[in-house]
Amino acid sequence: MKIYDTKTAPTPRRVRIFLAEKGIDMEYVQVDLQSGQNLSKEMRAKNPLGKIPILELDGGTCISESDAICQYFEALQPEPTLFGETPLEKGTIAMWQRQVEFALFMQVGMCFQHTTGYFKDRMKPIKEYGIEAGINASKFLRVLDRRLQNSEFIAGDQFSIADITAVCAIDFARVIDVRIGEDQTALQAWYERQNLRPSMKA
Ligand SMILES: N[C@@H](CCC(=O)N[C@@H](CS)C(=O)NCC(=O)O)C(=O)O
């Protein structure tokens, strides 16, 4: 099996970190997003949306969507669990994962795409929308800071997929100049703790 990946993009990094946490080796095939290699007929046959990451199994079956790829590997190899074990853990982790994804990760991505015009060959950037998305991302950092004042990890007392998604969003947010605020000490301390994990280099 192999994963179509782009080393500099934030979404496939989520999967690389997840697999590193699980200790699963993978073959990664680099795709050049800027030149539109992901939009080729061959790549669209693997994912009609033309986005990466894509997991391609040995028989040719493809699974796209970073969360779906991670869930596939969680089912294949449950330990260490990153989506939770008990119903309460699973529900809480799924809740935070979705909130981090929609209120932070996607906002950062929309701000990047709509203010820089990086993909202007394939979409219409709307600057005001991008600026608003950046503001939304900053606001959610405040939510995370409050949460982490009383919680070791985003979804509770164990490291999870929600922490991975948040680290990838925060690291990529540098390109749009959205950063952890100086007063957000709980979020900063959590961020530093996560960066000590060897998987974060993946
Ligand atoms: N919801 C998808 C998002 C995938 C996505 O947007 N990937 C970006 C890279 S971070 C991409 O392939 N962009 C290429 C393009 O838009 O042309 C996931 O979680 O996998």
The ligand as an SDF file (V2000), in Angstrom:
LIG
                    3D

 20 19  0  0  0  0  0  0  0  0999 V2000
  -10.9750   17.0440    3.6780 N   0  0  0  0  0  0  0  0  0  0  0  0
   -9.7890   16.6140    2.9830 C   0  0  0  0  0  0  0  0  0  0  0  0
   -9.0180   17.8460    2.5290 C   0  0  0  0  0  0  0  0  0  0  0  0
   -7.9180   17.4970    1.5540 C   0  0  0  0  0  0  0  0  0  0  0  0
   -7.2310   18.7560    1.0210 C   0  0  0  0  0  0  0  0  0  0  0  0
   -7.8300   19.8430    0.9470 O   0  0  0  0  0  0  0  0  0  0  0  0
   -5.9420   18.5930    0.6410 N   0  0  0  0  0  0  0  0  0  0  0  0
   -5.2210   19.6980    0.0680 C   0  0  0  0  0  0  0  0  0  0  0  0
   -3.7980   19.7260    0.6110 C   0  0  0  0  0  0  0  0  0  0  0  0
   -3.7530   20.2310    2.3280 S   0  0  0  0  0  0  0  0  0  0  0  0
   -5.1310   19.5170   -1.4530 C   0  0  0  0  0  0  0  0  0  0  0  0
   -4.9820   18.4160   -1.9210 O   0  0  0  0  0  0  0  0  0  0  0  0
   -5.2080   20.6290   -2.2150 N   0  0  0  0  0  0  0  0  0  0  0  0
   -5.0250   20.5960   -3.6250 C   0  0  0  0  0  0  0  0  0  0  0  0
   -6.0030   21.4470   -4.3870 C   0  0  0  0  0  0  0  0  0  0  0  0
   -6.9230   22.0210   -3.7640 O   0  0  0  0  0  0  0  0  0  0  0  0
   -5.8420   21.5270   -5.6110 O   0  0  0  0  0  0  0  0  0  0  0  0
   -8.9370   15.7140    3.8930 C   0  0  0  0  0  0  0  0  0  0  0  0
   -9.0390   15.8240    5.1170 O   0  0  0  0  0  0  0  0  0  0  0  0
   -8.1820   14.8650    3.3860 O   0  0  0  0  0  0  0  0  0  0  0  0
  1  2  1  0
  2  3  1  0
  2 18  1  0
  3  4  1  0
  4  5  1  0
  5  6  2  0
  5  7  1  0
  7  8  1  0
  8  9  1  0
  8 11  1  0
  9 10  1  0
 11 12  2  0
 11 13  1  0
 13 14  1  0
 14 15  1  0
 15 16  2  0
 15 17  1  0
 18 19  2  0
 18 20  1  0
M  END
$$$$
